[in-house]
Amino acid sequence: MIVEATTCDFEALLKGTAPRNLRVVRDGTIAPPDVLEMLSKLADEIRPWFAPSAWLIVGEDEVVGLCSIVRVPQGGDIHIGYGVAPARQGRGYTSRAIGELLSWGRADPRVVQISAETGVENIASQRVLERNGFIRIGERVDMEDGPLICWRAMTA
């Protein structure tokens, strides 16, 4: 399940505590502190232009991951990034979360398409997008992340 992530949720995660009435992954972490801080700032920057801007990925009353819009949407394109704690990968949480995000996008008239990128070596993430109807639209090389595959799913 996805739940809109607020500034307070990110603050709790940065302190290592659970937001709301949820638990946090005990046998791992959903993201290193520097990544959580970056995602929190990114969500705060995007939120005035478009909300929701980030979501908690929740499974069995536990925060297992995050999904976020990674840049201010333009022309109805919502570009997302996502991740699940290594200790919770391979359990279908990401596939369900991306499916819910697509349902949300189809119900929101501001959203025309949802796009994402995966590393060329990240087969699991590629399968998540394929299972949810994303189409591979190209490739690019990022200075930090290296070769990436670009994906898109239409919502309108």
N, C-alpha and C positions, 0 to 999 in steps of 0.2 A: 504494500500500500504506500502511496505517496501522500505526504502531509506538507503543506506550505511551511517553509523554514523561515523563522523570524530572526531578527537581530538577537533577541533573547535566547533563542535556540542555539545559535552559533556561540554566544557567550558561554552558555552552559557546556557545550562540547569542548570549547577551548579550556575550560576549567577541569575537564575530565568527568563532568557530571552529566546526568541524563536530563534532557529537556522534558518538560511536561510531566506526564505520568509514565514515561517510558524508561527502559533500561538502555545502557550502552553495552557494546560488545566488550565482554570481560577478557576474552582470550585473544585479544588483538586490538587494533585501532581502525577506525574507518578512514582516517587520513592523518598524516603527521601534522603537528601544530602549525607549521608554516603554511601548509596547504589549507588547513581550516581557516587560518587568518586571511589568506588571500581570497578564499571563496566568500567569507563573510564580507570583506570589503567590496568585492565584486557585486554581491547581491545588494549591498547598500547603495552602490553607485547606479545599478540598473533599476532598482525598485521605484525611484521617482518617475521613471520613464515608462516602466512596464512592470506590472505585478500580477501574479507572483513571479519572483525572479529565482527562487531556489526551493527545493523540496527535500525533506527527509525521506529516505527509503526505510520503511518500517516493516519488520517481519516478526510476528509473535511478540508484540509489545517491546521490541528491541530496535534501536536505531542501528541499521546494518550498513547504511550508505547514504550518499548524497547525490542529487541531480541538480544542475544549475544551468541557467541561461548564462552564456559566457561572453555575450556582447549585447549592447542595446539592439533590440529587434528593429529591422528596417523592412518595409514593404511586406509585412506579415511573415517574415522568416525568423523563426526562433531557433537559434543555434545553441545546442546543449552539450554539456559534458556530464559525465556521471562516473561513479565508482562505488564499489561495495568492499567492505572490509575483507581482507584476504581470508580470514577465518570463516567467512560466510559466503564465499564465492562458490559457484557450481550448484546452488540450491534453487535457482530460478528467480531469486529476488530481483535481479536486474531486468530480466525479460518481463516480469510482471509490472515493474515500475515503468519501463519504457512504454508498455502497452497502455497503462493508465495515463501516462503523459500524452500519448496520442489521442486517447479518448477525450481528455481535457481540451487538447488543441482543436479537435473536431467540434467541440461544443462552444468554443470561443471564437466569435466572428473576427477578432483581430489577427488570428493565426491562419496563415495560408499554407505554410509548410514548416516542418521541423527538420533541421539539418544537424549532422554530427560528423565527427571524424574519429577514425580508429588508426592505431599504429598498424603497419602492414604485418607485423608479427603477432598482433593481438587477435588471434582467431576466435577466442571466446566472445569478445566484444563484437566482432563482425557477425557472428551467428546470432547474437541478441538482436542486432539491427535487422538482419535478414528475416528472422522469425516474426518481427513486427512490421514487415512490409517495406522497410527502407530499401531504396535502390542505390546501388553504387553509381556515382556520377563522375568520378574522376580521382585524381591523386595530386598531391602536392608535397613539397618538402618544407618542413618547419625548422627554423634555426635551432630550437630547443628539443623538439620531439622527433626530428628526423622525418622519414617518409611516412605519409599519412594517406589513408583512403577517405574520400569524401562521400557522404551519404545524404539522402534526402527522402522524406516521406511527405506526401501531399495530405493536407487535412481538409481542404475545401473541395 
